Amino acid sequence: MTDFFSELLKVIVIGIIEGITEWLPISSTGHMILAEEFLSLNVSPEFLEMFNVVIQLGAILAVVVLFFHKLWPFCSPKQGLIKKDIWNLWMKVILAVLPAAIIGIPLDDWFKHFYNYPTVAVTLILYGVLFIVIENYNKHRRPVVNDFSQLTWQLALAIGMFQVLSLIPGTSRSGSTILGAILLGTSRYIAAEFSFYLAIPVMFGASLLKLLKFGLSFTFAEGVLLLTGMVVAFVISILAIKFLLNYIKKNDFKAFGYYRIVLGIIVLGYFFFLA
């Protein structure tokens, strides 16, 4: 019983890490790889792989709840049953996730070769520098896309191409799409919100694939761990998303860039000198 509560505590901490890092542009995958060094769960590799995806499902449910009024495309019969602008946005979201799906699904096992601390550290530092450079470059530019009605099909696809970069751990899915969107002329707010929307089909799809692959053949204790991690990730995600959207109303993303650089250096130092 003591061992179970120890595992449960680890799950809660991991859920908190997932809920924060999934939405801030600092790489959730990178942080999860690092967390496993210190919070290694005493479970099978197969269950751990499913657990890492299922807690992402909790995180994505936070987006669905927070932005439900902006994402639900149906309305009452008097209003015409569907909201064309929302359907249009969903089509652009689907278009934008295609590049990562086309490349990522068949090469999923190959990309696992990059799940190591040197890759995470280098990408943390590299994209940290890029955040600072792009924000400095963007300082005197006015965004040309300040509303989703201004988001073209070509721009949505281009942002989706940037999301492909996040297949390398440590890059950050939200970080790569936000960087790309800002560079292509969107406001920070639109860049962040669109990155949230892109996560919905990506993470729901990943969760479904893992559940189909591993099935539901886990023990009651494992089920409790899954549910706990998912709920914690959901609650923390709501707080993290609200924080980010309020933060970027008055601030840029350079602080996240500095954080990534410092963390990347700490990771390199830790594994080189201590591990």
N, C-alpha and C positions, 0 to 999 in steps of 0.2 A: 504493500500500500504506500509506503514511504517513497519507493521508486516511482510509482505512478504520479504522486503529487509533485515529485521532482521534475518529471517529464511535462506535467501540466504547467508548471511555472515556466519552463523553457518555452513551451508553446505560446504562452501569453506574451513573453518578451519578443519572440519571433513575430507574433501577430502585430505587435506595436511597431516593430521595425518595418514590416511589410506595409502597414497602413501609412506610415510617414513617407517612406522612400519610394513607394509606387507612384506618387503624384508629384513630389518635389523632384526637380531634374538632377538627381544625384545618384541614380542607378539602384533600383531595388535588387536586381540580380546580383550586382556587385556586393551590396551589403549582406544579402542572404548567404553568399559564398563565404564572406568573412564571418558572419554569425555562426556558421557551421563549425568554424575553428574553435569557438568558445562555448557554443550551446549545442553540441552534437546530440541529436535525439537518438535514443536507444531503440531504433526501429529498423526494419529491413530497408534496403536501398529502394525497392519498388514502392513501398509505402511512403518513404521520404519524398520521392519524386512526385507522387500524387499529392502529398500534403502541401508541397511548395506551390502546386498549381491551384489547389482548392482554396488556400488562403487568399490567393489572388482573386478568386471568385468572390470572396467576401469584400475585397477592396472594390471590385467593379460594381457590386450591388450598391455601393455608396454613391457612385456616379448616377446610376439609374434613379435612385431615390431623390438626390439633390436636383437633378435636371429633368425630372419626369415631365414637368409642364412644358419643357422645351423639346422633348424628344418623343412624346406620345403623338402619333400622327392621325389619330382618329378623333372625331368630334360627333356632336349630335346630328340626327337626320336633318334638322332644320338648318344646320350650318354646312350641309353638304357631305357629311360622313368623313371626309378626309381633309387634312390640312396640307395643301400642295407644297407650301414652302418647307414644311418639315420632311415630307417625303423626298423633296429635292435634296435637302441636306443629308438625309440618310443614304441616298444614292451616291452622293459625293464621298461620304464616309466609307461606303463599300468599295468604291473605286480606289480610294486612298489606301485601303488595307490590302489590296490585291498584290502589290509588289512584294511586301513582306511575306504574304501567304505563299505566293508562287515560289519564292526562293527559300523561305524558312521551313516549310513543311517537308519537302523531300530531303533537305539537308540538315534536319533536326539533330540527328545523331552525330554528324560531322562537326557541327558547331559546339558540341560538348567538349571537343578537344581544347577549346578556349576557356573552359571553366576552371581557371587557375589564378592564383594571386598575381603573377606578373602581368597577365593580360588585364585583369581588373585594375591594378595600380596604374598601368600605362594609359588605359582609356579614361580613368578618372582624371588624371593630370591633363591629358591631351584635350578632352572636351571642356575641362575647367578653363584652360587657356583660351579655347575657342569662344566660350561664353563671354569672357572679358573682351577679347578682340572684337567680336561681332557687336557687342553692346557699345563699345567705343566707336566703331564704324557707324553704328545706327544712331548715334547721339544726335546728329543734325539732320536726320532723315525723318520725313513724316510718313507714317504708314498709309498705304493706299487701300488697305482692307480693314475697315473698322466695324463691319457688320457682316453676318453670314450671307446676306443677300449679295454682297460684293465678291464672294468667294467663287471663282470660276472653276469649271471642271478641270482645266489645265493646271490651275494652281493646286487644287485638291490632290491631283495625281502627283505633282511635283513634291508636295509635302509627304505623300506616301512613300516616295522614293527615299526621302531622308529617313523614314522610319526603318528602312532596311538596315541602316547602320546599327540599329539597336540589337540586331541579332548577335553582335559581339558583346559579351558580358562586360559590364562596367560602363557601357556607353550611356544607357538610360533611354528607354522608349520615349518617355515624355521629353527628356532632354534633347534627343535627336530631332523629334518633330517640332518642338518649340524653337530650337535653333534654326531649323530649315524654314519654318513659317515666318519667323522674324526677318530672316535674310531675304525671303521672297516678298516681303512688304506688308505682312499683316501686323496688326497691333499686338502687343504682348497679351492682352486679355483674350483676343480671338485665338492667338497661337496656343495659349494654355487650354482654353475651353475645347478647341478642336482636338487637341491631343487627348483630352479626357474621352471625347466621343470615339476616337479611333480605338481606344482601349476596349470598348464594349465588345465588338465582334471578335477582336483578337483574343481577349482573355476568356470570353465565353467559349470560343472555339477550342482554345487550348485545354480548358477544363473538361469540355465534352470529350475530346480525344483521349485525355488521360483516364477519364472514368470508363470509357469504352474499352481502353487497353487493359486496365487493371480490374475493372468490375467493382462490385460492392462487397467483395469477400474480405472484409476486415472485422476484427473483433470489436466487442462493445467498447473496450478501453480505447482502441484506435479511433472508433467513431466519436468518442468524447473529445479526443485530441483534435480531430478534424473540425468538429463543430465549434470548439472553443477558439481555435486559431482563426476560423472564418469570421466568427462574431467579433472578436477583438480587432481583426483587420478592418472590418466594416465600420466599427465605431471610430477608430482612430483615423480611418480614411476620410470620413466626413469632416473631422476637425482639420485634417491636413489640407483638404481641398478648399475649405472656407478660408483657412489661413493664407494659402497661396493666392487666391483670387483677391483677397483684401490687400495683401502685400504688394502685388504688382500694380495696383492702382496708383501707387506713389513711388514705387521703387523699380529698379531694373533687376536683371538676373545675375549681376556680377558677384553678389555675395555668395551665390551657389557655386560660381566658378572658383572663387577663392577656397570655399569649403572642399570642393573636389580635389584641388591641388594639394591642400594640406593633408587630406585623408589619404590621397594616393602616395604621398611621401611617407606618411606614417606606416602605411601597409608595406611599402618596400623596405623600410627600416626594420619593421617588426620581423618579417619573414627572413630577411637577410641576416640579421644579427641574433635573433632570439629563437626563431622557429627551427 
